[in-house]
Amino acid sequence: MMMYKIPLVLEPQPEGGFTVTSPLLPELLTEGDTVEEALANVQDALAAVIEAYEDLGRTLPACLKLPDGNNSVWLETLVAA
């Protein structure tokens, strides 16, 4: 499994829930009723973007791919306490 480091923007919606986009992958778009659900949906949205890029013969920006899964990764995330 390839690991990716992707900047995400979570935007609260007036009707409730959150929309998630990425400034580096404009094709990535998902949503969720809660922050947790929205972030969980990112994995499926990213898989769809990767598949679309492969179908179009495009490559993801190199800065998104992590070298391998055995190294430490700096991760910033939202945590509710």
C-alpha positions as CSV (number, residue, x, y, z in Angstrom):
1,M,0.0,0.0,0.0
2,M,1.4,3.4,-1.0
3,M,1.2,6.1,1.6
4,Y,0.5,9.8,0.7
5,K,0.8,13.0,2.6
6,I,-2.0,15.3,1.4
7,P,-3.0,18.8,2.6
8,L,-6.7,18.9,3.3
9,V,-9.1,21.7,3.8
10,L,-12.2,21.0,5.9
11,E,-15.0,23.5,5.3
12,P,-18.0,23.6,7.6
13,Q,-21.3,23.7,5.6
14,P,-24.3,25.9,6.6
15,E,-26.6,22.9,6.6
16,G,-24.2,20.9,8.8
17,G,-21.3,18.6,8.0
18,F,-18.0,19.3,6.3
19,T,-16.7,19.4,2.7
20,V,-13.1,18.2,2.2
21,T,-10.9,19.4,-0.6
22,S,-7.1,19.5,-1.3
23,P,-5.2,22.5,-2.7
24,L,-2.8,20.1,-4.4
25,L,-5.4,17.7,-5.8
26,P,-8.4,19.8,-7.0
27,E,-10.2,16.6,-8.1
28,L,-10.3,15.4,-4.5
29,L,-13.7,16.2,-3.1
30,T,-15.6,14.5,-0.3
31,E,-17.8,15.3,2.7
32,G,-19.1,14.0,5.9
33,D,-21.6,14.8,8.7
34,T,-18.8,15.0,11.2
35,V,-15.0,15.7,11.0
36,E,-14.3,12.1,11.7
37,E,-16.6,10.9,8.9
38,A,-15.3,13.5,6.5
39,L,-11.7,12.4,7.1
40,A,-12.6,8.7,6.8
41,N,-14.1,9.4,3.4
42,V,-10.9,10.9,2.2
43,Q,-9.4,7.5,1.6
44,D,-12.1,6.5,-0.9
45,A,-12.0,9.9,-2.6
46,L,-8.2,9.6,-2.9
47,A,-8.5,6.1,-4.4
48,A,-10.9,7.5,-7.0
49,V,-8.5,10.4,-7.9
50,I,-5.6,8.0,-8.2
51,E,-7.6,5.7,-10.5
52,A,-8.7,8.7,-12.6
53,Y,-5.1,9.9,-12.9
54,E,-4.0,6.4,-14.0
55,D,-6.8,6.3,-16.6
56,L,-5.7,9.6,-18.0
57,G,-2.0,8.8,-17.9
58,R,-1.3,11.5,-15.4
59,T,1.0,11.2,-12.4
60,L,0.3,12.6,-8.9
61,P,2.5,15.4,-7.7
62,A,5.7,13.8,-6.5
63,C,5.5,15.7,-3.1
64,L,2.5,13.6,-2.1
65,K,4.2,10.2,-2.2
66,L,6.0,9.1,0.9
67,P,9.2,7.0,0.2
68,D,7.9,3.9,2.1
69,G,5.8,2.9,5.0
70,N,8.7,2.1,7.3
71,N,9.8,5.6,8.2
72,S,8.3,8.0,10.7
73,V,5.8,10.5,9.2
74,W,4.9,13.9,10.5
75,L,1.1,14.0,10.7
76,E,-1.0,17.0,11.7
77,T,-4.7,16.1,12.3
78,L,-7.7,17.3,14.0
79,V,-8.5,15.8,17.4
80,A,-11.6,16.6,19.5
81,A,-11.1,16.2,23.3
